[in-house]
Amino acid sequence: MNILEEIASEKTLAMTDRVILLQLMICSVSSFGYYSIASKRVS
């Protein structure tokens, strides 16, 4: 494995980490919004 391949794999890992973080943020935000709407309907 040469240096270029290592850099490419590191960049790919960083990108996937960012995508996973983004998906987690979107999931938490959407679930929080859904929860607040549901609690408003109950009250």
CHARMM-style PDB file with segment names, atoms N, HN, CA, C and O in Angstrom:
ATOM      1  N   MET     1       0.854  -1.207   0.000  1.00  0.00      PROA
ATOM      2  CA  MET     1       0.000   0.000   0.000  1.00  0.00      PROA
ATOM      3  C   MET     1       0.885   1.250   0.000  1.00  0.00      PROA
ATOM      4  O   MET     1       1.704   1.441   0.899  1.00  0.00      PROA
ATOM      5  N   ASN     2       0.711   2.089  -1.010  1.00  0.00      PROA
ATOM      6  HN  ASN     2       0.046   1.934  -1.740  1.00  0.00      PROA
ATOM      7  CA  ASN     2       1.572   3.263  -1.104  1.00  0.00      PROA
ATOM      8  C   ASN     2       0.935   4.474  -0.432  1.00  0.00      PROA
ATOM      9  O   ASN     2      -0.188   4.401   0.067  1.00  0.00      PROA
ATOM     10  N   ILE     3       1.658   5.581  -0.424  1.00  0.00      PROA
ATOM     11  HN  ILE     3       2.571   5.640  -0.829  1.00  0.00      PROA
ATOM     12  CA  ILE     3       1.210   6.777   0.308  1.00  0.00      PROA
ATOM     13  C   ILE     3      -0.098   7.313  -0.260  1.00  0.00      PROA
ATOM     14  O   ILE     3      -0.992   7.693   0.496  1.00  0.00      PROA
ATOM     15  N   LEU     4      -0.219   7.346  -1.590  1.00  0.00      PROA
ATOM     16  HN  LEU     4       0.508   7.037  -2.205  1.00  0.00      PROA
ATOM     17  CA  LEU     4      -1.437   7.883  -2.208  1.00  0.00      PROA
ATOM     18  C   LEU     4      -2.660   7.086  -1.773  1.00  0.00      PROA
ATOM     19  O   LEU     4      -3.710   7.660  -1.486  1.00  0.00      PROA
ATOM     20  N   GLU     5      -2.525   5.761  -1.723  1.00  0.00      PROA
ATOM     21  HN  GLU     5      -1.672   5.294  -1.956  1.00  0.00      PROA
ATOM     22  CA  GLU     5      -3.657   4.923  -1.310  1.00  0.00      PROA
ATOM     23  C   GLU     5      -4.026   5.205   0.143  1.00  0.00      PROA
ATOM     24  O   GLU     5      -5.206   5.243   0.492  1.00  0.00      PROA
ATOM     25  N   GLU     6      -3.018   5.401   0.988  1.00  0.00      PROA
ATOM     26  HN  GLU     6      -2.059   5.370   0.704  1.00  0.00      PROA
ATOM     27  CA  GLU     6      -3.292   5.709   2.402  1.00  0.00      PROA
ATOM     28  C   GLU     6      -4.047   7.022   2.531  1.00  0.00      PROA
ATOM     29  O   GLU     6      -5.014   7.113   3.288  1.00  0.00      PROA
ATOM     30  N   ILE     7      -3.609   8.042   1.793  1.00  0.00      PROA
ATOM     31  HN  ILE     7      -2.823   7.968   1.179  1.00  0.00      PROA
ATOM     32  CA  ILE     7      -4.281   9.352   1.843  1.00  0.00      PROA
ATOM     33  C   ILE     7      -5.718   9.212   1.354  1.00  0.00      PROA
ATOM     34  O   ILE     7      -6.639   9.773   1.947  1.00  0.00      PROA
ATOM     35  N   ALA     8      -5.907   8.456   0.264  1.00  0.00      PROA
ATOM     36  HN  ALA     8      -5.158   8.000  -0.218  1.00  0.00      PROA
ATOM     37  CA  ALA     8      -7.249   8.274  -0.297  1.00  0.00      PROA
ATOM     38  C   ALA     8      -8.150   7.572   0.713  1.00  0.00      PROA
ATOM     39  O   ALA     8      -9.302   7.969   0.890  1.00  0.00      PROA
ATOM     40  N   SER     9      -7.642   6.535   1.376  1.00  0.00      PROA
ATOM     41  HN  SER     9      -6.707   6.212   1.231  1.00  0.00      PROA
ATOM     42  CA  SER     9      -8.466   5.805   2.339  1.00  0.00      PROA
ATOM     43  C   SER     9      -8.778   6.685   3.550  1.00  0.00      PROA
ATOM     44  O   SER     9      -9.876   6.618   4.103  1.00  0.00      PROA
ATOM     45  N   GLU    10      -7.815   7.506   3.959  1.00  0.00      PROA
ATOM     46  HN  GLU    10      -6.923   7.561   3.509  1.00  0.00      PROA
ATOM     47  CA  GLU    10      -8.067   8.417   5.085  1.00  0.00      PROA
ATOM     48  C   GLU    10      -9.148   9.420   4.725  1.00  0.00      PROA
ATOM     49  O   GLU    10     -10.022   9.713   5.541  1.00  0.00      PROA
ATOM     50  N   LYS    11      -9.093   9.959   3.486  1.00  0.00      PROA
ATOM     51  HN  LYS    11      -8.382   9.721   2.824  1.00  0.00      PROA
ATOM     52  CA  LYS    11     -10.111  10.918   3.050  1.00  0.00      PROA
ATOM     53  C   LYS    11     -11.474  10.249   3.001  1.00  0.00      PROA
ATOM     54  O   LYS    11     -12.477  10.844   3.396  1.00  0.00      PROA
ATOM     55  N   THR    12     -11.515   9.000   2.512  1.00  0.00      PROA
ATOM     56  HN  THR    12     -10.701   8.516   2.191  1.00  0.00      PROA
ATOM     57  CA  THR    12     -12.787   8.276   2.432  1.00  0.00      PROA
ATOM     58  C   THR    12     -13.342   8.054   3.833  1.00  0.00      PROA
ATOM     59  O   THR    12     -14.543   8.208   4.057  1.00  0.00      PROA
ATOM     60  N   LEU    13     -12.474   7.690   4.780  1.00  0.00      PROA
ATOM     61  HN  LEU    13     -11.498   7.564   4.598  1.00  0.00      PROA
ATOM     62  CA  LEU    13     -12.920   7.491   6.163  1.00  0.00      PROA
ATOM     63  C   LEU    13     -13.469   8.788   6.737  1.00  0.00      PROA
ATOM     64  O   LEU    13     -14.507   8.788   7.397  1.00  0.00      PROA
ATOM     65  N   ALA    14     -12.777   9.888   6.487  1.00  0.00      PROA
ATOM     66  HN  ALA    14     -11.934   9.888   5.951  1.00  0.00      PROA
ATOM     67  CA  ALA    14     -13.236  11.181   6.995  1.00  0.00      PROA
ATOM     68  C   ALA    14     -14.593  11.534   6.392  1.00  0.00      PROA
ATOM     69  O   ALA    14     -15.466  12.046   7.092  1.00  0.00      PROA
ATOM     70  N   MET    15     -14.775  11.266   5.111  1.00  0.00      PROA
ATOM     71  HN  MET    15     -14.065  10.849   4.542  1.00  0.00      PROA
ATOM     72  CA  MET    15     -16.048  11.566   4.456  1.00  0.00      PROA
ATOM     73  C   MET    15     -17.169  10.720   5.045  1.00  0.00      PROA
ATOM     74  O   MET    15     -18.250  11.236   5.326  1.00  0.00      PROA
ATOM     75  N   THR    16     -16.920   9.417   5.237  1.00  0.00      PROA
ATOM     76  HN  THR    16     -16.041   8.998   5.009  1.00  0.00      PROA
ATOM     77  CA  THR    16     -17.962   8.552   5.785  1.00  0.00      PROA
ATOM     78  C   THR    16     -18.288   8.968   7.213  1.00  0.00      PROA
ATOM     79  O   THR    16     -19.452   8.934   7.614  1.00  0.00      PROA
ATOM     80  N   ASP    17     -17.277   9.360   7.988  1.00  0.00      PROA
ATOM     81  HN  ASP    17     -16.332   9.388   7.663  1.00  0.00      PROA
ATOM     82  CA  ASP    17     -17.523   9.847   9.350  1.00  0.00      PROA
ATOM     83  C   ASP    17     -18.429  11.072   9.317  1.00  0.00      PROA
ATOM     84  O   ASP    17     -19.355  11.198  10.119  1.00  0.00      PROA
ATOM     85  N   ARG    18     -18.148  11.979   8.369  1.00  0.00      PROA
ATOM     86  HN  ARG    18     -17.396  11.877   7.718  1.00  0.00      PROA
ATOM     87  CA  ARG    18     -18.948  13.198   8.263  1.00  0.00      PROA
ATOM     88  C   ARG    18     -20.379  12.862   7.874  1.00  0.00      PROA
ATOM     89  O   ARG    18     -21.326  13.439   8.409  1.00  0.00      PROA
ATOM     90  N   VAL    19     -20.535  11.927   6.941  1.00  0.00      PROA
ATOM     91  HN  VAL    19     -19.766  11.459   6.506  1.00  0.00      PROA
ATOM     92  CA  VAL    19     -21.876  11.531   6.489  1.00  0.00      PROA
ATOM     93  C   VAL    19     -22.647  10.900   7.640  1.00  0.00      PROA
ATOM     94  O   VAL    19     -23.831  11.183   7.824  1.00  0.00      PROA
ATOM     95  N   ILE    20     -21.978  10.041   8.420  1.00  0.00      PROA
ATOM     96  HN  ILE    20     -21.016   9.811   8.270  1.00  0.00      PROA
ATOM     97  CA  ILE    20     -22.639   9.396   9.560  1.00  0.00      PROA
ATOM     98  C   ILE    20     -23.053  10.451  10.584  1.00  0.00      PROA
ATOM     99  O   ILE    20     -24.162  10.394  11.115  1.00  0.00      PROA
ATOM    100  N   LEU    21     -22.176  11.407  10.864  1.00  0.00      PROA
ATOM    101  HN  LEU    21     -21.275  11.453  10.433  1.00  0.00      PROA
ATOM    102  CA  LEU    21     -22.512  12.483  11.805  1.00  0.00      PROA
ATOM    103  C   LEU    21     -23.695  13.286  11.300  1.00  0.00      PROA
ATOM    104  O   LEU    21     -24.588  13.641  12.070  1.00  0.00      PROA
ATOM    105  N   LEU    22     -23.702  13.576   9.993  1.00  0.00      PROA
ATOM    106  HN  LEU    22     -22.976  13.288   9.367  1.00  0.00      PROA
ATOM    107  CA  LEU    22     -24.791  14.348   9.398  1.00  0.00      PROA
ATOM    108  C   LEU    22     -26.106  13.594   9.538  1.00  0.00      PROA
ATOM    109  O   LEU    22     -27.127  14.179   9.899  1.00  0.00      PROA
ATOM    110  N   GLN    23     -26.080  12.284   9.252  1.00  0.00      PROA
ATOM    111  HN  GLN    23     -25.250  11.808   8.959  1.00  0.00      PROA
ATOM    112  CA  GLN    23     -27.296  11.476   9.362  1.00  0.00      PROA
ATOM    113  C   GLN    23     -27.782  11.428  10.804  1.00  0.00      PROA
ATOM    114  O   GLN    23     -28.985  11.502  11.054  1.00  0.00      PROA
ATOM    115  N   LEU    24     -26.859  11.306  11.757  1.00  0.00      PROA
ATOM    116  HN  LEU    24     -25.881  11.247  11.555  1.00  0.00      PROA
ATOM    117  CA  LEU    24     -27.240  11.291  13.173  1.00  0.00      PROA
ATOM    118  C   LEU    24     -27.886  12.613  13.566  1.00  0.00      PROA
ATOM    119  O   LEU    24     -28.892  12.628  14.276  1.00  0.00      PROA
ATOM    120  N   MET    25     -27.309  13.726  13.107  1.00  0.00      PROA
ATOM    121  HN  MET    25     -26.491  13.714  12.531  1.00  0.00      PROA
ATOM    122  CA  MET    25     -27.874  15.037  13.416  1.00  0.00      PROA
ATOM    123  C   MET    25     -29.273  15.170  12.838  1.00  0.00      PROA
ATOM    124  O   MET    25     -30.187  15.638  13.517  1.00  0.00      PROA
ATOM    125  N   ILE    26     -29.445  14.756  11.572  1.00  0.00      PROA
ATOM    126  HN  ILE    26     -28.702  14.376  11.020  1.00  0.00      PROA
ATOM    127  CA  ILE    26     -30.756  14.851  10.922  1.00  0.00      PROA
ATOM    128  C   ILE    26     -31.766  13.985  11.667  1.00  0.00      PROA
ATOM    129  O   ILE    26     -32.902  14.404  11.892  1.00  0.00      PROA
ATOM    130  N   CYS    27     -31.354  12.779  12.048  1.00  0.00      PROA
ATOM    131  HN  CYS    27     -30.432  12.439  11.865  1.00  0.00      PROA
ATOM    132  CA  CYS    27     -32.263  11.872  12.760  1.00  0.00      PROA
ATOM    133  C   CYS    27     -32.680  12.479  14.094  1.00  0.00      PROA
ATOM    134  O   CYS    27     -33.862  12.461  14.438  1.00  0.00      PROA
ATOM    135  N   SER    28     -31.724  13.017  14.848  1.00  0.00      PROA
ATOM    136  HN  SER    28     -30.764  13.032  14.569  1.00  0.00      PROA
ATOM    137  CA  SER    28     -32.049  13.581  16.163  1.00  0.00      PROA
ATOM    138  C   SER    28     -32.937  14.808  16.016  1.00  0.00      PROA
ATOM    139  O   SER    28     -33.866  14.994  16.803  1.00  0.00      PROA
ATOM    140  N   VAL    29     -32.665  15.648  15.020  1.00  0.00      PROA
ATOM    141  HN  VAL    29     -31.911  15.497  14.381  1.00  0.00      PROA
ATOM    142  CA  VAL    29     -33.469  16.853  14.813  1.00  0.00      PROA
ATOM    143  C   VAL    29     -34.887  16.481  14.413  1.00  0.00      PROA
ATOM    144  O   VAL    29     -35.846  17.049  14.936  1.00  0.00      PROA
ATOM    145  N   SER    30     -35.035  15.527  13.485  1.00  0.00      PROA
ATOM    146  HN  SER    30     -34.256  15.066  13.060  1.00  0.00      PROA
ATOM    147  CA  SER    30     -36.369  15.144  13.018  1.00  0.00      PROA
ATOM    148  C   SER    30     -37.147  14.458  14.133  1.00  0.00      PROA
ATOM    149  O   SER    30     -38.345  14.700  14.282  1.00  0.00      PROA
ATOM    150  N   SER    31     -36.491  13.607  14.919  1.00  0.00      PROA
ATOM    151  HN  SER    31     -35.518  13.411  14.798  1.00  0.00      PROA
ATOM    152  CA  SER    31     -37.191  12.933  16.012  1.00  0.00      PROA
ATOM    153  C   SER    31     -37.587  13.942  17.086  1.00  0.00      PROA
ATOM    154  O   SER    31     -38.658  13.822  17.682  1.00  0.00      PROA
ATOM    155  N   PHE    32     -36.733  14.936  17.340  1.00  0.00      PROA
ATOM    156  HN  PHE    32     -35.864  15.033  16.856  1.00  0.00      PROA
ATOM    157  CA  PHE    32     -37.063  15.979  18.314  1.00  0.00      PROA
ATOM    158  C   PHE    32     -38.255  16.799  17.830  1.00  0.00      PROA
ATOM    159  O   PHE    32     -39.152  17.113  18.612  1.00  0.00      PROA
ATOM    160  N   GLY    33     -38.265  17.146  16.544  1.00  0.00      PROA
ATOM    161  HN  GLY    33     -37.536  16.891  15.909  1.00  0.00      PROA
ATOM    162  CA  GLY    33     -39.387  17.891  15.981  1.00  0.00      PROA
ATOM    163  C   GLY    33     -40.670  17.090  16.070  1.00  0.00      PROA
ATOM    164  O   GLY    33     -41.721  17.631  16.415  1.00  0.00      PROA
ATOM    165  N   TYR    34     -40.592  15.802  15.760  1.00  0.00      PROA
ATOM    166  HN  TYR    34     -39.739  15.362  15.480  1.00  0.00      PROA
ATOM    167  CA  TYR    34     -41.778  14.946  15.834  1.00  0.00      PROA
ATOM    168  C   TYR    34     -42.280  14.857  17.273  1.00  0.00      PROA
ATOM    169  O   TYR    34     -43.485  14.891  17.524  1.00  0.00      PROA
ATOM    170  N   TYR    35     -41.344  14.744  18.215  1.00  0.00      PROA
ATOM    171  HN  TYR    35     -40.366  14.717  18.012  1.00  0.00      PROA
ATOM    172  CA  TYR    35     -41.727  14.643  19.625  1.00  0.00      PROA
ATOM    173  C   TYR    35     -42.410  15.923  20.097  1.00  0.00      PROA
ATOM    174  O   TYR    35     -43.405  15.864  20.819  1.00  0.00      PROA
ATOM    175  N   SER    36     -41.885  17.077  19.695  1.00  0.00      PROA
ATOM    176  HN  SER    36     -41.077  17.125  19.108  1.00  0.00      PROA
ATOM    177  CA  SER    36     -42.486  18.347  20.127  1.00  0.00      PROA
ATOM    178  C   SER    36     -43.872  18.513  19.520  1.00  0.00      PROA
ATOM    179  O   SER    36     -44.775  19.022  20.183  1.00  0.00      PROA
ATOM    180  N   ILE    37     -44.058  18.090  18.266  1.00  0.00      PROA
ATOM    181  HN  ILE    37     -43.324  17.676  17.727  1.00  0.00      PROA
ATOM    182  CA  ILE    37     -45.383  18.177  17.633  1.00  0.00      PROA
ATOM    183  C   ILE    37     -46.358  17.252  18.364  1.00  0.00      PROA
ATOM    184  O   ILE    37     -47.499  17.632  18.624  1.00  0.00      PROA
ATOM    185  N   ALA    38     -45.912  16.050  18.694  1.00  0.00      PROA
ATOM    186  HN  ALA    38     -44.985  15.741  18.483  1.00  0.00      PROA
ATOM    187  CA  ALA    38     -46.779  15.088  19.377  1.00  0.00      PROA
ATOM    188  C   ALA    38     -47.161  15.608  20.759  1.00  0.00      PROA
ATOM    189  O   ALA    38     -48.315  15.479  21.168  1.00  0.00      PROA
ATOM    190  N   SER    39     -46.210  16.194  21.480  1.00  0.00      PROA
ATOM    191  HN  SER    39     -45.273  16.299  21.148  1.00  0.00      PROA
ATOM    192  CA  SER    39     -46.512  16.703  22.821  1.00  0.00      PROA
ATOM    193  C   SER    39     -47.451  17.900  22.745  1.00  0.00      PROA
ATOM    194  O   SER    39     -48.275  18.096  23.638  1.00  0.00      PROA
ATOM    195  N   LYS    40     -47.337  18.704  21.690  1.00  0.00      PROA
ATOM    196  HN  LYS    40     -46.668  18.545  20.964  1.00  0.00      PROA
ATOM    197  CA  LYS    40     -48.258  19.836  21.523  1.00  0.00      PROA
ATOM    198  C   LYS    40     -49.676  19.333  21.280  1.00  0.00      PROA
ATOM    199  O   LYS    40     -50.636  19.916  21.784  1.00  0.00      PROA
ATOM    200  N   ARG    41     -49.814  18.254  20.511  1.00  0.00      PROA
ATOM    201  HN  ARG    41     -49.034  17.780  20.102  1.00  0.00      PROA
ATOM    202  CA  ARG    41     -51.138  17.707  20.223  1.00  0.00      PROA
ATOM    203  C   ARG    41     -51.774  17.137  21.485  1.00  0.00      PROA
ATOM    204  O   ARG    41     -52.985  17.246  21.678  1.00  0.00      PROA
ATOM    205  N   VAL    42     -50.960  16.530  22.343  1.00  0.00      PROA
ATOM    206  HN  VAL    42     -49.976  16.442  22.187  1.00  0.00      PROA
ATOM    207  CA  VAL    42     -51.497  15.901  23.559  1.00  0.00      PROA
ATOM    208  C   VAL    42     -52.015  16.965  24.514  1.00  0.00      PROA
ATOM    209  O   VAL    42     -53.088  16.804  25.094  1.00  0.00      PROA
ATOM    210  N   SER    43     -51.265  18.051  24.684  1.00  0.00      PROA
ATOM    211  HN  SER    43     -50.392  18.182  24.213  1.00  0.00      PROA
ATOM    212  CA  SER    43     -51.644  19.069  25.667  1.00  0.00      PROA
ATOM    213  C   SER    43     -52.863  19.868  25.231  1.00  0.00      PROA
ATOM    214  OT1 SER    43     -53.306  20.762  25.952  1.00  0.00      PROA
TER     215      SER     43
END
